[in-house]
Amino acid sequence: MIAEGEVRRLIRAALEARERSYSPYSHYRVGAALLTGEGKLYTGCNIENAAFTPTVCAERVALFKAVSEGERQFAAIAVTGSPAGEMTRYSWPCGVCRQALREFCDPEGFWVIVAKSETEYGIRTLAVLLPESFGPEELAGTEQQRVTDEEKRR
């Protein structure tokens, strides 16, 4: 489980990131804060586009920022989202974001936190949100598969 202090730190950062949302079409503002295995935070907000397809969710913005900086190990993500104004609901990551997180995160050990405030939140593992998931270890012949096979032989 993730420590209460880290949960609050992540939620605060996600709420701040939500303020930077570019959502002129849906007015649904989302912020995310991703915690690396080393304790560093990367934030993201949703970025909409008039053509809709190029729109990017806050979770993937945070993940892609971290990966582009060389990060590969992650512990948790906090997501805050609601129509512009007051936080009225939990915003669980969409399926695409869950799958993107799965590429880099251990489903059993990665925590997803959704929050309305620092004290009002839900928390689940990625494994609960994306059961029977497909990950890099499924691709035979990849470096990840070789590492997984070696670990099984031990």
C-alpha positions in Angstrom: 0.0 0.0 0.0 1.1 3.6 -0.5 1.6 5.8 2.5 -1.1 8.4 3.4 1.4 11.3 3.1 2.3 10.2 -0.5 -1.3 9.9 -1.4 -2.0 13.5 -0.3 1.1 14.8 -2.0 0.0 13.1 -5.3 -3.6 14.5 -5.0 -2.3 18.0 -4.3 -0.1 17.9 -7.4 -3.0 16.4 -9.5 -5.3 19.2 -8.4 -2.7 21.8 -9.3 -2.2 20.2 -12.7 -6.0 20.2 -13.3 -5.9 24.0 -13.2 -3.7 23.9 -16.4 -6.2 21.8 -18.3 -6.9 22.9 -21.9 -10.5 21.8 -22.3 -12.4 24.4 -24.2 -14.8 21.9 -25.8 -15.8 19.5 -23.0 -15.0 21.8 -20.1 -14.0 18.6 -18.3 -10.8 19.4 -16.5 -8.4 16.6 -15.5 -5.1 16.6 -13.7 -2.7 13.8 -13.0 0.4 13.3 -10.9 2.6 10.2 -11.5 5.0 9.0 -8.8 8.2 7.2 -9.9 9.9 4.4 -8.0 12.4 7.0 -6.8 9.8 9.4 -5.5 9.9 12.0 -8.3 6.6 13.5 -9.5 5.5 14.1 -13.1 2.3 16.0 -13.7 -0.1 16.3 -16.7 -3.4 17.8 -17.7 -5.8 16.9 -20.4 -5.2 18.7 -23.7 -8.2 18.9 -26.1 -8.1 19.6 -29.8 -10.9 20.8 -32.1 -10.4 17.6 -34.2 -11.0 15.5 -31.1 -8.8 12.6 -32.1 -5.6 14.4 -31.1 -6.9 15.0 -27.6 -4.7 13.6 -24.9 -5.7 12.5 -21.4 -3.8 13.9 -18.3 -2.6 10.4 -17.3 -0.8 9.9 -20.6 0.7 13.4 -20.6 2.2 12.7 -17.2 3.4 9.2 -18.2 4.9 10.3 -21.5 6.7 13.2 -19.9 8.2 10.8 -17.4 9.2 8.2 -20.0 10.6 10.9 -22.2 12.9 11.9 -19.3 14.1 8.3 -18.9 11.9 7.1 -16.2 10.7 3.5 -16.4 9.6 2.5 -12.9 6.4 3.9 -11.3 4.6 3.5 -8.0 1.3 5.4 -8.3 -0.8 8.0 -10.1 -3.4 10.4 -8.7 -6.1 11.6 -11.1 -8.5 14.5 -10.4 -11.2 15.4 -12.8 -14.6 17.0 -13.0 -16.5 19.5 -15.1 -15.0 23.0 -14.7 -15.5 24.3 -11.2 -16.0 22.2 -8.1 -14.8 18.6 -7.9 -18.0 16.6 -7.9 -16.9 13.1 -9.0 -14.2 10.6 -9.3 -12.5 10.3 -12.7 -11.0 6.8 -13.2 -8.5 6.5 -16.1 -10.0 5.5 -19.4 -9.1 2.2 -21.0 -6.4 3.7 -23.2 -4.7 5.3 -20.2 -4.9 2.0 -18.2 -3.2 0.2 -21.1 -0.5 2.8 -21.5 0.2 2.6 -17.7 0.3 -1.2 -18.0 3.3 -0.9 -20.4 5.5 0.4 -17.7 3.8 -0.6 -14.4 3.5 -3.8 -12.4 -0.3 -4.2 -12.3 -0.2 -5.7 -8.8 2.1 -3.0 -7.3 1.0 0.1 -9.1 -1.7 2.3 -7.3 -4.3 4.4 -9.0 -5.8 7.1 -6.8 -8.9 9.1 -7.9 -9.8 12.1 -5.8 -12.3 14.9 -5.2 -10.0 16.4 -2.5 -7.1 15.4 -0.3 -9.4 13.6 2.1 -12.0 12.2 -0.4 -10.5 9.6 -2.7 -10.6 6.0 -3.9 -7.6 3.8 -4.5 -7.1 0.6 -6.5 -4.3 -1.3 -8.1 -3.9 -1.3 -11.8 -4.6 -5.1 -11.7 -8.1 -4.4 -10.4 -8.8 -1.7 -13.0 -7.3 -3.7 -15.9 -7.8 -7.5 -15.1 -6.3 -10.1 -17.4 -4.2 -7.4 -19.0 -1.9 -7.6 -22.0 1.7 -6.4 -21.3 5.2 -6.5 -22.7 5.9 -9.9 -21.3 3.3 -11.4 -23.6 5.4 -10.7 -26.6 7.7 -13.8 -27.0 11.2 -13.0 -28.0 11.3 -9.5 -26.5 13.8 -8.5 -23.9 11.0 -8.3 -21.3 10.0 -11.9 -22.1 13.6 -13.1 -21.7 13.8 -11.4 -18.3 10.4 -12.9 -17.3 11.5 -16.4 -18.4 14.8 -16.1 -16.5 12.9 -15.1 -13.3 10.6 -18.1 -13.7 13.5 -20.5 -13.9 15.0 -19.3 -10.6 
